[in-house]
Amino acid sequence: MRVAPKKGGPRKWLEVHRAAHRIGFKTTATLMYGHLEQPEDVLEHLEHIRDLQDETGGFTAFIPWSFKPNRTPLEKRVPYGSTANDYLRMIAFSRVYLDNFVHVQASWFSEGKKTGQAALHFGADDFGGTIFEENVHLATGHRVKATVEETKTLIREAGFVPAQRTTLYDILGEFPG
């Protein structure tokens, strides 16, 4: 199945990440789900990124996020979005299946703040952060924002200690209550 035929497909995506990892770049692996895929498509994607992570060790994190149908060409075929339950199951399954990924990110931005908080209890260890500019979700009318202070509060409310990190997950500082 090809949702975005102009993007080159999975083989090209893997080649680009493999090449980046070979020259020392670290990347993240993502998965947009909840559109036309079947469970076996999700499993195949996770298997590909797990295999590439075994080969290169170049992924810093896995970040799943659900398809937002509004204002997209697929809206007529997929008029509804995924549920919070779907997302939390994706987080939990990916934490177990992607045993070679150190970090799984809770995408509060795409899934909502409360679901992001719950994801920390389903296997995510990274809440993500503040987003200064984002265009993919914005194009569908999905817009969720948070300040740095609100993000810290959300993490604390979920029972965790917020920390500031670099892209490579070096901790710059913690912010206990």
trRosetta pair geometry for C-beta under 8 A, 3 or more apart (Angstrom, degrees):
i j d omega theta_ij theta_ji phi_ij phi_ji
1 36 5.7 -158 177 114 147 119
1 37 6.7 -171 69 -96 146 60
1 41 6.7 -31 36 -105 122 146
2 5 4.6 59 150 -80 134 80
2 9 6.8 -53 -113 -93 103 94
3 35 6.3 64 -112 102 139 149
3 36 6.3 169 -85 35 102 119
3 74 7.1 -15 -149 -65 101 139
4 7 4.2 36 118 -2 115 123
5 9 7.9 6 -137 -59 47 88
7 12 7.6 178 135 77 64 129
7 13 7.5 22 143 -65 105 105
8 11 7.7 -115 149 69 86 72
8 12 3.2 -77 151 71 119 157
8 13 6.6 149 92 -43 107 69
9 12 5.5 94 61 15 70 101
9 13 7.0 -126 110 -7 36 96
10 13 5.4 -56 -144 37 34 115
10 14 6.2 32 160 -17 68 105
10 45 7.2 -127 -119 -106 129 78
10 48 6.4 -70 179 -140 122 176
11 14 5.9 -57 -151 37 28 109
11 15 6.4 31 150 -21 63 107
12 15 5.5 -52 -147 35 33 115
12 16 6.4 36 154 -21 66 103
13 16 6.0 -54 -152 32 28 111
13 17 6.6 20 154 -10 63 108
14 17 5.9 -59 -147 42 32 107
14 18 6.0 36 154 -23 68 108
14 48 6.0 -96 -85 173 131 117
14 52 5.9 -149 -148 -75 97 140
15 18 5.6 -54 -142 37 28 113
15 19 6.3 28 158 -18 64 106
16 19 5.9 -56 -149 37 27 109
16 20 6.4 28 153 -18 63 108
17 20 5.5 -53 -145 37 33 113
17 21 6.2 34 156 -19 66 106
17 27 5.4 -118 -133 57 94 154
17 29 7.5 45 -132 -88 159 86
17 52 6.3 48 104 168 124 151
17 56 7.8 180 137 50 87 159
17 58 6.8 162 169 95 88 131
17 59 7.6 12 -175 -73 130 91
18 21 5.8 -56 -148 37 28 110
18 22 6.4 32 154 -24 63 107
18 52 6.2 -110 -77 -143 87 112
18 55 7.3 -16 -122 105 101 135
18 56 6.3 -167 -130 -50 62 145
18 58 8.0 152 -117 32 33 149
19 22 5.7 -53 -148 32 30 114
19 23 6.9 9 160 -2 63 106
20 23 6.5 -73 -155 44 28 95
20 25 4.0 -66 177 70 90 125
20 27 5.6 64 104 -36 145 125
20 58 6.8 140 99 168 86 147
21 24 7.7 92 -174 -36 30 8
21 25 6.5 -87 -75 69 31 71
21 26 7.5 59 -108 -103 73 39
21 27 7.0 -85 -62 12 85 105
21 52 7.7 158 -1 168 157 100
21 56 3.7 43 140 173 150 144
21 57 7.4 144 -165 65 125 51
21 58 2.8 -98 -117 -54 114 162
21 59 7.9 -38 -89 -38 126 57
22 56 6.9 -83 -59 -124 62 119
25 58 7.1 47 91 -164 59 121
26 58 5.7 -164 -120 -172 54 69
26 59 7.2 118 -167 -132 78 13
26 60 4.9 65 162 -43 123 106
26 167 7.3 150 82 133 120 101
26 168 6.0 106 43 -106 159 88
27 58 6.1 30 26 139 85 101
27 59 6.1 -45 79 -108 72 62
27 60 7.2 -173 83 7 21 88
28 59 6.3 82 -132 -157 30 85
28 60 5.8 -52 -82 56 75 89
28 61 5.0 -16 -126 65 101 83
28 62 7.2 163 -173 -94 82 21
28 63 5.6 22 162 2 130 115
28 105 7.6 -8 -152 0 136 136
29 49 4.3 101 -157 -149 156 141
29 52 7.9 145 -86 72 134 125
29 53 7.6 -75 -22 -58 145 111
29 59 4.8 -16 -17 -132 104 140
29 61 7.5 -154 35 100 70 43
29 62 5.0 -24 75 -109 99 72
29 63 7.3 160 85 23 47 69
29 101 7.6 -99 40 -104 123 134
30 62 7.5 154 -92 -164 30 55
30 63 4.8 -28 -106 73 81 90
30 64 7.1 145 -165 -93 60 31
30 65 6.9 -20 -166 15 107 98
31 42 6.9 77 -177 -140 140 82
31 45 5.6 119 -115 128 115 143
31 46 7.3 -11 -73 -68 151 78
31 62 7.4 9 -2 -175 104 97
31 63 7.7 174 23 89 65 47
31 64 4.6 -22 64 -111 99 80
31 65 7.5 156 81 27 54 55
31 90 7.6 -153 90 -173 127 127
31 94 7.8 -167 26 -94 141 140
32 35 7.3 26 133 -9 97 119
32 64 7.8 156 -84 -161 26 60
32 65 5.8 -25 -104 77 69 81
32 66 7.2 90 -158 -161 65 11
32 67 5.6 89 168 -72 99 74
33 37 6.0 -78 -139 50 76 137
33 42 5.7 32 -113 -99 131 115
33 64 6.4 -11 8 -164 113 108
33 65 7.9 154 25 82 72 33
33 66 6.2 -50 72 -112 71 59
33 67 6.7 -112 100 -18 25 93
33 82 6.9 48 103 -55 85 153
33 86 7.8 -149 106 155 116 116
33 90 6.4 178 46 -109 147 145
34 37 7.9 7 1 39 18 102
34 66 4.2 30 5 -155 153 88
34 67 4.2 -156 82 26 93 95
34 78 7.6 126 138 180 68 138
34 81 6.3 31 154 -166 140 58
34 82 3.6 -90 -115 -42 139 116
34 86 6.5 98 -92 133 111 150
35 67 4.1 116 -55 -63 95 170
35 69 7.6 148 -110 -84 87 88
35 74 5.6 1 -155 157 118 160
35 78 5.0 -114 -146 -23 63 173
36 74 7.0 -119 -34 -143 106 131
36 77 6.8 7 -81 126 106 132
36 78 6.6 -114 -57 -51 70 129
37 41 3.8 -129 -159 79 101 140
37 42 5.9 108 139 -47 136 79
38 41 5.0 106 51 -2 65 101
38 42 7.7 -129 98 -1 40 84
39 42 5.7 -52 -154 34 40 111
39 43 6.3 38 151 -17 70 106
40 43 5.4 -51 -145 40 37 114
40 44 6.2 44 153 -24 66 103
41 44 5.7 -50 -147 34 30 113
41 45 6.6 33 153 -19 62 103
42 45 5.8 -55 -153 35 31 112
42 46 6.4 27 153 -15 66 107
42 90 7.8 -105 -162 -122 141 100
43 46 5.8 -56 -146 40 32 109
43 47 6.2 34 154 -22 66 107
43 97 8.0 -122 -130 -150 72 156
44 47 5.6 -54 -147 36 29 113
44 48 6.5 33 154 -21 63 104
45 48 5.8 -54 -151 33 30 111
45 49 6.6 17 157 -9 65 106
46 49 6.1 -59 -146 42 32 102
46 50 6.0 33 155 -21 67 109
46 94 6.5 -141 -119 -115 127 82
46 97 5.4 22 159 124 141 137
46 98 6.3 -111 -163 -62 100 95
47 50 5.7 -55 -142 38 29 112
47 51 6.2 31 157 -20 64 107
48 51 5.9 -57 -149 36 27 110
48 52 6.4 22 155 -14 64 107
49 52 5.6 -51 -143 40 36 110
49 53 6.2 41 154 -22 66 104
49 59 6.8 54 -178 -55 102 160
49 62 7.0 115 128 -106 147 110
49 98 7.1 -18 100 -113 107 117
50 53 5.6 -53 -148 36 30 113
50 54 6.6 36 150 -21 63 101
50 97 6.9 -99 -66 145 143 83
50 98 5.5 -143 -89 -117 98 67
50 99 7.6 49 -141 34 120 69
50 100 6.1 116 -153 36 77 113
50 101 7.7 -86 -105 -29 72 100
51 54 5.6 -50 -152 32 33 113
51 55 6.4 30 150 -18 64 107
52 55 5.4 -55 -147 39 36 114
52 56 5.9 -13 169 19 72 110
52 58 7.6 -59 147 46 95 102
52 59 7.4 86 103 -29 102 117
53 56 6.8 -74 -127 56 24 77
53 57 6.4 65 -173 -96 62 32
53 58 7.3 -134 -117 42 56 60
53 59 5.1 -56 -98 26 102 118
53 98 7.3 71 24 -160 160 94
53 100 4.7 153 118 105 123 119
53 101 6.1 -70 -135 -69 166 76
54 57 7.9 14 -151 -58 10 66
54 100 5.8 -166 -71 -39 70 178
56 59 7.9 93 85 -14 105 73
57 100 7.9 -103 -105 166 68 113
59 62 6.9 39 156 -62 136 70
59 101 6.2 -42 102 -114 122 95
60 102 7.6 -51 -169 54 48 107
60 103 6.3 -6 149 43 67 127
60 167 7.0 148 26 156 177 68
60 168 6.3 -126 -111 -128 136 45
60 169 6.0 175 -167 -20 111 113
61 101 6.7 88 -141 -176 32 111
61 102 7.5 -69 -88 72 64 76
61 103 3.8 -49 -104 95 94 109
61 104 6.6 160 -164 -93 86 20
61 105 5.0 59 161 -29 137 105
61 126 6.1 -45 -127 31 145 155
61 169 7.7 137 -50 -61 107 123
62 94 5.6 -149 117 167 145 131
62 98 5.4 49 -24 108 156 175
62 101 4.9 4 -16 -167 110 165
62 103 7.3 173 22 99 63 61
62 104 5.1 -19 64 -113 96 73
62 105 7.1 -168 85 16 43 79
63 104 7.7 158 -81 -164 43 52
63 105 4.3 -13 -99 56 90 120
63 107 5.8 95 -171 -64 95 114
63 128 7.8 85 -127 -85 122 109
64 87 7.3 171 109 -146 114 74
64 90 4.8 -135 122 143 163 129
64 91 6.8 -143 46 -74 125 61
64 94 6.1 -174 -27 -28 129 157
64 107 6.9 -134 82 1 49 127
65 107 4.6 -62 -87 89 100 168
65 110 3.9 29 -149 86 119 169
65 111 6.8 -137 -134 -43 75 92
66 81 5.9 90 135 -176 125 97
66 82 3.9 -125 -142 39 138 123
66 86 6.8 86 -97 99 132 121
66 87 5.9 -79 -37 -80 121 102
66 110 6.4 161 38 146 70 115
66 111 6.5 92 14 -92 109 88
67 72 8.0 -105 -179 50 98 168
67 74 7.4 -47 179 88 136 144
67 78 6.6 6 115 125 142 147
67 81 6.7 -162 89 -130 67 75
67 82 6.9 99 41 -14 75 103
68 72 7.4 131 97 -23 65 133
68 81 6.0 -1 -116 -103 50 124
68 110 7.4 -132 -41 -157 116 91
68 137 6.0 82 14 -134 153 76
68 140 4.1 126 113 116 119 161
68 141 7.8 -159 155 55 128 72
68 142 4.7 -83 -140 -26 161 142
69 72 5.7 -118 -163 40 42 116
69 74 6.2 -105 -131 97 84 89
69 75 4.5 121 167 -112 94 69
69 78 5.1 -151 -100 105 126 86
69 79 5.9 165 135 -143 160 22
69 80 6.7 46 7 35 147 10
69 81 6.0 -144 2 -68 96 74
69 140 7.3 121 75 -152 19 127
70 75 6.4 66 -113 -107 18 126
70 140 4.5 112 71 -179 88 84
70 141 4.9 -61 116 36 144 117
70 142 7.1 146 44 -38 124 87
71 75 6.9 90 3 -52 12 144
71 139 6.4 -144 104 147 126 71
71 140 5.2 -177 53 -127 100 49
71 141 6.0 119 2 -15 128 102
72 75 5.1 136 60 -40 72 90
72 139 7.9 86 -78 118 83 105
72 140 6.1 -12 -41 -102 103 104
74 77 5.3 -68 -164 52 68 104
74 78 5.0 3 149 32 104 107
75 78 6.9 -78 -122 69 21 65
75 79 6.0 58 175 -105 65 60
76 79 6.9 11 -135 -68 19 93
82 86 4.0 -107 -178 77 108 147
82 87 6.2 123 120 -49 122 82
83 86 4.7 111 54 0 72 98
83 87 7.2 -134 101 -1 46 86
84 87 5.5 -54 -152 37 37 114
84 88 6.3 34 153 -18 69 105
84 111 6.8 110 -115 -179 74 106
84 112 7.2 -57 -93 48 110 126
84 114 7.8 -25 -125 99 148 96
84 115 4.4 -136 -132 -104 106 119
84 118 7.2 62 174 55 117 147
85 88 5.9 -54 -144 38 30 107
85 89 6.4 30 156 -17 64 106
86 89 6.0 -61 -153 38 28 110
86 90 6.4 30 150 -22 64 106
87 90 5.5 -54 -151 33 33 113
87 91 6.5 34 152 -19 66 102
87 111 5.0 115 -150 -127 167 139
87 115 5.8 42 82 177 145 131
87 119 7.0 -62 136 -83 104 114
88 91 5.5 -46 -148 33 36 114
88 92 6.4 34 154 -16 65 105
88 115 7.1 -125 -55 -159 94 89
88 118 5.9 -47 -97 123 125 117
88 119 6.2 -140 -108 -93 72 68
88 122 4.7 -166 -163 -76 85 169
89 92 5.7 -54 -145 40 33 110
89 93 6.0 29 158 -16 67 109
89 122 7.9 -85 -68 -171 22 140
90 93 6.0 -56 -141 41 27 107
90 94 6.0 22 162 -16 64 112
91 94 6.2 -62 -145 40 23 106
91 95 6.4 27 156 -24 62 107
91 104 6.3 129 -154 146 77 131
91 106 6.8 22 -116 -99 141 77
91 119 4.8 -171 -92 -147 168 94
91 122 4.5 82 95 107 122 117
91 123 5.1 165 147 58 87 103
91 124 5.2 -52 -157 -41 126 97
92 95 5.9 -54 -151 29 28 113
92 96 6.8 17 156 -9 62 106
92 122 4.5 -79 -62 179 90 96
92 123 5.1 145 -107 -6 44 131
93 96 6.0 -64 -155 41 33 104
93 97 5.7 16 159 -8 72 117
94 97 5.8 -59 -127 49 31 103
94 98 5.1 5 179 6 72 117
94 101 7.8 -22 159 52 93 146
94 104 5.7 141 107 -127 111 133
94 123 7.2 159 71 111 75 142
95 98 6.9 -51 -114 52 13 90
95 104 5.2 -93 -85 -2 81 159
95 122 7.4 177 -4 135 140 64
95 123 2.9 -112 -36 -176 158 138
95 124 7.4 -114 -70 -56 120 40
96 99 7.1 -10 173 -67 36 86
96 123 7.4 -83 -29 -116 70 151
98 101 4.1 4 145 12 116 121
98 104 7.0 132 69 -79 130 110
101 104 6.3 85 116 -63 126 79
102 169 7.3 178 103 87 132 177
103 125 5.7 -111 -132 67 70 106
103 126 5.0 38 -170 -20 115 130
103 169 6.3 -160 -42 -91 146 142
104 123 5.7 4 67 130 148 92
104 124 4.9 -110 105 -111 92 58
104 125 6.3 86 47 15 71 79
104 126 7.0 177 84 27 34 94
105 124 6.1 32 173 -151 12 110
105 126 4.3 -47 -105 84 73 112
105 127 7.6 -32 -158 72 74 2
105 128 5.4 85 -176 -65 114 84
106 111 7.6 -92 178 47 74 133
106 115 8.0 -176 -173 123 104 69
106 116 4.5 117 144 -155 113 71
106 117 7.7 130 156 -46 155 14
106 119 3.5 149 -121 91 112 132
106 120 5.7 -56 -34 -55 154 69
106 124 3.7 112 -51 134 90 165
106 126 6.7 -178 16 85 73 53
106 127 5.3 -23 60 -120 112 47
106 128 6.4 -116 78 -8 63 97
107 110 4.3 2 137 32 121 106
107 111 5.5 102 89 -1 83 103
107 116 6.8 -118 89 -101 26 100
107 119 7.8 48 27 12 52 176
107 128 6.0 80 -115 -47 44 146
108 111 6.3 -79 -127 59 25 86
108 112 6.7 -69 -165 101 63 23
108 113 5.2 43 -170 -109 115 45
108 115 7.1 160 -121 75 60 75
108 116 2.6 -7 -88 -67 88 162
108 117 7.4 59 -102 -32 118 59
108 119 7.8 -145 -67 29 72 129
108 127 6.2 12 -17 -177 124 83
108 128 5.9 -151 24 46 90 125
108 144 7.1 -131 137 123 75 140
108 146 7.3 -2 115 -5 131 145
108 154 7.1 71 -129 142 162 156
109 116 7.8 73 -9 -76 42 139
109 128 6.2 -106 -10 125 104 159
109 131 5.6 54 -106 -13 147 143
109 134 7.0 153 172 -55 143 175
109 137 7.0 179 143 18 99 164
109 144 5.4 176 -150 73 49 110
110 137 6.0 -146 -106 -88 79 141
110 142 7.2 42 -138 140 58 143
110 144 7.8 -149 -60 31 14 128
111 115 4.2 -105 140 95 109 134
111 116 5.9 144 74 -57 105 75
111 119 7.3 87 79 -40 153 135
112 115 4.6 77 67 17 94 107
112 116 6.6 -156 93 -12 45 89
112 144 6.5 -160 -106 -100 45 156
113 116 5.5 -55 -148 34 30 116
113 117 6.6 32 153 -21 64 101
113 144 6.9 -169 -40 -176 84 131
113 146 6.8 120 -96 -71 119 133
113 154 5.6 -107 -169 -123 106 141
114 117 5.6 -48 -152 31 34 113
114 118 6.6 33 151 -16 65 103
115 118 5.5 -52 -148 38 36 112
115 119 6.3 47 150 -31 65 101
116 119 5.5 -47 -149 25 32 118
116 120 7.5 42 151 -25 58 92
116 124 8.0 -82 -162 84 60 161
116 127 6.1 79 165 -152 113 84
116 128 7.3 -78 -146 27 131 115
116 154 7.0 23 93 157 117 136
117 120 6.1 -47 -169 16 38 113
117 121 8.0 21 142 -4 61 100
117 154 5.7 -124 -76 177 106 91
117 155 7.7 -160 -112 -95 82 33
117 157 6.5 -40 -130 92 141 100
117 158 4.0 -159 -159 -82 90 117
118 121 5.8 -63 -168 39 48 106
118 122 6.4 35 141 -15 76 113
118 158 7.7 -136 -56 -127 28 114
119 122 5.3 -65 -143 44 42 109
119 123 7.5 -61 179 55 68 65
119 124 4.2 28 142 10 98 137
120 124 5.3 -72 -90 76 42 96
120 125 7.4 93 -139 -102 74 28
120 127 6.5 -13 -73 -80 117 91
120 155 7.5 126 -74 -135 161 70
120 158 4.9 76 52 154 143 145
120 159 7.7 175 110 57 130 87
120 160 5.8 -105 175 -20 148 142
121 158 7.1 -145 -34 -175 97 103
121 159 7.8 57 -74 46 105 127
124 127 7.4 101 133 -81 122 46
126 165 7.8 -71 -128 36 107 151
126 169 7.9 -83 -91 -108 131 105
127 151 6.8 148 119 -172 131 97
127 154 7.1 149 -167 102 146 111
127 155 5.3 -106 -29 -88 162 106
127 158 7.9 164 -93 31 127 152
127 160 7.8 173 -43 78 123 143
127 162 7.5 -53 30 -117 142 85
128 131 7.7 -12 156 -51 117 100
129 151 6.5 48 -148 -163 48 164
130 146 6.2 -127 -106 84 78 78
130 147 6.7 0 -106 -161 130 23
130 148 5.5 -59 -35 -72 138 66
130 151 5.9 -114 -58 -31 82 146
131 134 4.9 6 160 -32 133 123
131 145 7.4 -119 59 -120 91 68
134 137 6.0 5 137 38 120 100
134 138 5.8 143 102 -23 77 109
135 138 5.3 -66 -138 45 33 117
135 139 6.1 45 164 -34 70 100
136 139 6.3 -56 -164 20 23 111
136 140 7.8 4 147 -4 55 103
137 140 5.9 -64 -162 39 43 105
137 142 4.2 -77 178 80 97 110
137 143 7.1 151 122 -79 103 46
138 141 7.7 55 -175 -69 35 13
138 142 7.1 -102 -77 66 25 62
138 143 5.9 54 -111 -85 73 95
146 150 4.4 -132 -166 91 91 121
146 151 4.9 115 127 -61 127 82
146 154 7.0 -34 -151 -11 153 140
147 150 4.6 96 49 8 78 101
147 151 6.9 -137 93 -6 41 86
148 151 5.7 -55 -151 34 30 114
148 152 6.6 32 152 -19 64 103
149 152 5.7 -51 -151 34 33 112
149 153 6.4 34 151 -19 65 105
150 153 5.5 -54 -149 37 35 114
150 154 6.3 39 152 -22 67 103
151 154 5.7 -51 -148 33 31 112
151 155 6.6 30 154 -16 63 105
151 162 7.0 116 123 -130 82 140
152 155 5.9 -58 -152 37 31 110
152 156 6.3 29 153 -16 66 108
152 162 4.3 -111 -130 19 72 168
152 175 5.4 -49 -138 100 127 144
153 156 5.7 -56 -146 40 32 111
153 157 6.1 35 155 -22 67 107
154 157 5.7 -52 -145 35 29 113
154 158 6.6 27 154 -18 61 106
155 158 5.8 -59 -154 35 31 111
155 160 5.1 -75 175 78 86 101
155 161 7.3 0 136 125 116 10
155 162 4.1 117 74 -75 147 91
156 159 7.7 75 178 -52 33 12
156 160 7.0 -112 -92 67 29 52
156 161 7.4 39 -96 -109 73 36
156 162 6.4 -54 -45 -19 82 102
156 177 5.5 113 -143 -80 134 97
161 174 5.5 16 147 -169 119 114
161 175 7.0 166 179 67 78 51
161 176 5.2 -27 -134 -93 115 69
161 177 7.9 -103 -114 -20 78 72
162 174 7.1 144 91 -159 49 61
162 175 4.6 -21 79 57 100 107
163 171 5.2 -36 171 -140 133 105
163 172 7.7 143 170 48 82 63
163 173 6.7 -178 -153 95 70 40
163 174 4.6 -33 -100 -101 90 69
163 175 6.9 -180 -88 11 37 78
164 171 7.4 108 76 -162 52 59
164 172 4.5 -50 99 62 101 109
164 173 5.1 17 39 52 107 83
164 175 7.5 69 -21 -23 88 110
165 169 5.3 -10 -178 -134 134 40
165 170 6.4 146 -159 69 76 39
165 171 5.5 -42 -99 -99 82 49
165 172 6.4 178 -102 3 23 87
166 169 6.8 -68 66 6 72 14
166 170 4.5 12 25 47 118 92
166 172 6.5 108 -41 -44 80 107
171 174 6.9 5 179 -53 125 83
